[in-house]
């Protein structure tokens, strides 16, 4: 279990007023309210999702 790399992502800006696909990406990452965090496995797919909404999230 410890050999899996993880990323902690925090929602720091509201997705209100953003594109629908960006809001769906926020939900897909498991983020709900502002300042909520999610611990995710470090995969190319997750990194792509984070890159897509980089202006809304912060990687801790």
N, C-alpha and C positions, 0 to 999 in steps of 0.2 A: 504494500500500500504506500509506503514512504517513497518508493521510487517514482511515483507519478508526480509530475510537476503541476503546480496549480497557480492560478492568478486570482487575485482578489480585486473585484471591480466595484466601484461605488458610483451611484447616479448623483451627479452634482448639478445638473441643469434639467429643467423640466422639459419633457418631450412634447408639451402642448405647443401646437403651431408648427411642428415639424412634419416631414413627409410621413405618410402612413407606413411605408416600409421601414423607416427609422423607428417609429413607435413599436412596430412589430418586432424589430431587432432587440429593443429594450426589454420587451416581455420575454423574448426568446432567451435572453441572458439571465432571466430570473429576477429582474429588477422591477420593483413596484413603485414605492414612494420615493420621494427625494431623500437623499442620504442613505438609501438602503444599499446593502452590500451583498455580493454573491461570490462564493468561492467556486471557481470553474477550473476544469482540466485544461492544461496548456496544449491546445491542438491548433493546427492551421485554420480550422473552421472557426474556432472561438476567437482567434486573433483577427481574422477577417471581419467578424462581427464587431469586435471592439474598434477596429480601424474605421469601420463604416460610421460609427456613432462616437468617434473620438471627442467631438466637441460637447458631448453630453456626459461623458463618464471620466473617471479618474482611476488609473490602475494603482493599487496600493502595494 
